[in-house]
Amino acid sequence: MAFTPSQHILGITAGGQLGKMLAQAAITWDLPVVIMDPDPGCPARQLGVKFIQGDQRLEADIRKLGREITLLALEIEHVSVEGLYALQDEGIQIIPTPASLALIQDKGLQKSTLAEHHIPTLPFELMDDARAITQAVHEGRLQLPFVQKTRRAGYDGRGVKQVNHMSDLSDLLEGPSVVERLCDIEKEISLIVAGNALGEICVYPPVEMVFHPEAHLVEYLLCPARLSSAQIEEASQIAIRTYQAFRPGGLLAVEMFLDRQGRFWVNEVAPRPHNSGHHTIEACVTSQYEQQLRCLLGLPLGDPSLIKPAAMVNLLGEEGYTGTPRYEGFEQVLRLPEVYVHIYGKQQTRPFRKMGHVTLLGKDSEELEKKVEFVKQNLKVKA
């Protein structure tokens, strides 16, 4: 069957960096793109054939976007599910499916789904509010330490609080929460799984994530993760089972903990391209963004194999700077071999905001960590 790009119009629910990189992949195949975002100056503003100012969390705005498109992909999962169901009823192809998104948006339902499918996830309880958590601790039903996660709207470390001492109970997060046992973490990894309407499933090589100690978001990652072949196989099988539990119909990023006893625990999932997959643009045969398009269009999955070991460094806004971004050290970093700098195009920097990323290729993790350290020390986002 012939592929006719003009028969499709891809809508993307937001125009941040993930939406921008998905749009760039779509343009490679000459797919028309419509971007919707509350901010007309968003990073993807220059890439769509049309821009719609709107909020993906509002059903009316999702419906407005739906009038312009035949395919819909999400940038992040905080989207009106009611709006997605309406578009699905009109015949628009959507990934992830609204039904899977409804489970994933709510971390309580997400954790319950993992438990129901016997996927290893840390023991947890669902709590109505901060008062219920405090009461459970005082009555001895809940033991410290634990992690509190708000059931909705958490992102990039927000909506998560580690509770180690009784004094931490004074500033718990408000609203319905998941409370889970604290994990003795050896390392954190992520695997991206892809599935299409043809019944194909594939898994990208696992990445090892290193988190910023203050911002609680990924500072850099290494691919492949430093795991044994048996551990890679075990993690891959858990990721596939997780995909099958949610069946989003496209990409699913599965974040896991590896504890010091050698056990894997699924932490959370995201049904879209993910920060832990940025390196796939240069380092894998098929990028996560092209893979998402293949899934949307019902095309065969691409090869997820790693071409060469890679690292990815998130470029975060420096502390103490807010305003128009300047990228100090840009020239020094470009002198490195096999370096690929992505600047997102956000018009304002602020402390710890993701302003871009750098992908680095090398022969092994030792070489890559040296390159990572060079980028961290030399490339600074200031105002």
Number of C-alpha atoms within 10 A of each C-alpha: 3 4 10 10 13 9 9 16 18 26 28 28 27 29 29 22 22 23 28 24 24 26 27 19 20 22 15 9 13 13 21 20 25 27 28 28 23 13 15 16 14 21 23 28 23 15 20 23 13 14 19 20 15 20 19 27 16 16 18 15 19 24 18 17 25 22 12 15 19 17 23 23 23 22 22 20 20 20 22 20 22 17 21 26 17 16 24 17 9 12 10 17 20 23 24 27 20 21 14 18 23 19 16 24 22 20 23 22 16 21 26 17 17 20 15 9 13 12 18 16 19 18 13 18 15 21 20 13 16 19 15 13 23 16 12 14 15 11 10 9 9 17 13 14 14 18 18 25 27 23 24 17 13 15 12 13 14 13 16 20 17 17 19 14 10 12 8 12 15 10 10 18 16 13 14 21 26 23 25 20 18 17 17 11 16 13 18 21 26 30 27 29 27 29 27 24 16 11 10 12 18 18 20 24 23 26 25 24 23 17 15 14 9 8 15 14 21 21 21 24 29 27 28 20 22 15 16 9 9 9 16 17 14 13 25 22 13 20 26 20 17 24 24 15 17 22 20 24 25 27 30 27 25 26 22 27 22 20 15 12 9 12 15 24 21 23 19 18 24 19 29 26 27 21 19 25 24 24 27 24 17 19 22 21 15 19 23 29 25 23 26 29 24 19 25 23 15 17 16 16 22 18 14 21 16 18 13 16 20 29 28 29 24 24 25 25 25 17 13 10 16 16 12 13 20 14 17 14 14 15 11 12 20 14 9 13 11 12 20 18 16 16 15 19 18 18 12 16 23 20 15 21 20 21 23 19 21 22 26 27 24 17 10 15 18 10 15 22 18 11 22 21 12 14 23 18 11 15 19 18 27 21 17
